[in-house]
Amino acid sequence: MKDTSKTPDFTHYTPEQRYQYLVEQTKANKELWIIQDDDGCVMLTTDDEDCIPVWPTEAAALQWIKDEWQDCRPLSISLGDWLERWVPGMEDDELFVAVFPLEDDLGVVVPPYELENQFKPKTKH
């Protein structure tokens, strides 16, 4: 049995490897994580997009909570809720997803539907 109490060191993962890890963990655990404060969920801004950062585990989200984010707390979102409510809402608001950012690396930034497609079962034609 795997020891899940330890959080792997993701600093050596590429953004693409963290993206794949988030997809795998979200499929397995049926949840993903954001961080929020009293005003709502935390958003990040790139040069071109406003993004909602997401993490695969509570422990990974907690690593982001320091300095200017120290008043934030992690929030679990079920995969079903993410697909039914968050993706359409983010699409309507023209928001992107920052997948598993680290302190000095925003990670892969994608439109919500692209991440949504990773969670849906592949269909054969």
C-alpha positions in Angstrom: 0.0 0.0 0.0 1.3 3.5 -0.9 2.0 6.0 1.8 0.0 9.0 0.8 0.8 11.0 3.9 3.9 12.4 2.2 3.6 14.9 -0.5 6.0 14.3 -3.3 8.4 17.1 -4.2 6.9 18.5 -7.4 9.6 21.1 -8.0 11.4 18.8 -10.4 8.2 18.1 -12.4 7.7 20.0 -15.6 4.4 21.9 -16.0 3.2 19.1 -18.3 4.0 16.4 -15.8 2.1 18.3 -13.1 -0.8 18.7 -15.5 -0.9 14.9 -16.1 -0.5 14.3 -12.3 -3.5 16.5 -11.6 -5.6 14.7 -14.2 -4.7 11.3 -12.8 -5.3 12.3 -9.2 -8.6 14.1 -10.0 -9.9 11.0 -11.8 -8.8 8.7 -9.0 -10.1 10.9 -6.1 -13.0 12.6 -7.9 -12.0 16.0 -6.5 -9.6 18.8 -7.1 -8.6 21.7 -5.0 -8.6 25.5 -5.1 -7.7 28.1 -2.5 -10.0 30.8 -1.2 -10.2 33.6 1.2 -13.1 35.5 2.7 -13.8 37.1 -0.7 -13.9 33.9 -2.7 -11.5 31.8 -4.8 -8.1 33.0 -5.5 -7.3 34.1 -9.0 -4.0 34.6 -10.8 -3.3 36.8 -13.8 -1.0 36.1 -16.6 -0.1 38.6 -19.3 -3.3 37.6 -21.2 -5.6 35.6 -19.0 -7.3 35.6 -15.6 -6.9 32.1 -14.1 -8.3 30.0 -11.3 -5.4 27.9 -10.0 -6.2 24.2 -9.2 -4.2 21.6 -7.4 -4.5 17.8 -7.3 -4.5 17.4 -3.5 -5.1 19.5 -0.3 -1.4 19.1 0.6 -0.3 20.6 -2.8 -2.7 23.5 -2.4 -1.4 24.1 1.1 2.1 24.6 -0.3 0.9 27.7 -2.1 -0.6 29.2 1.1 2.1 31.5 2.4 3.2 35.2 2.3 0.4 37.2 0.6 -1.8 34.1 0.5 -1.5 33.2 4.2 -5.1 34.1 4.9 -6.4 31.6 2.3 -7.6 28.0 2.9 -7.9 25.0 0.6 -11.3 24.0 -0.7 -12.2 20.7 -2.2 -14.4 20.7 -5.3 -15.9 17.4 -6.4 -15.3 16.4 -9.9 -19.0 16.4 -10.6 -19.4 20.0 -9.3 -16.4 21.1 -11.3 -17.8 19.7 -14.5 -21.4 20.8 -13.9 -20.9 24.3 -12.4 -17.3 25.5 -12.5 -16.5 24.8 -16.2 -19.6 26.5 -17.6 -19.2 29.4 -15.2 -15.5 29.9 -16.0 -16.4 29.7 -19.7 -19.0 32.4 -19.3 -16.6 34.6 -17.4 -13.7 33.9 -19.9 -11.5 32.5 -17.2 -8.7 30.0 -17.7 -7.3 27.3 -15.4 -3.8 27.4 -14.1 -3.1 23.7 -13.6 -1.0 22.9 -10.5 1.0 26.1 -10.2 4.1 26.2 -8.1 5.6 29.2 -6.4 7.7 30.3 -9.4 5.8 28.5 -12.2 2.1 29.0 -13.1 2.0 25.6 -14.7 0.0 24.9 -17.8 -2.7 27.5 -18.5 -5.7 26.1 -20.4 -9.3 27.0 -21.1 -11.7 25.1 -18.8 -13.1 22.9 -21.5 -9.7 21.5 -22.3 -9.2 20.3 -18.7 -12.8 19.1 -18.7 -12.1 16.9 -21.8 -9.3 15.2 -19.8 -11.8 14.0 -17.2 -14.3 12.6 -19.6 -14.1 8.9 -20.7 -12.7 8.4 -24.1 -15.4 7.2 -26.5 -14.7 4.9 -29.4 -16.4 5.6 -32.8 
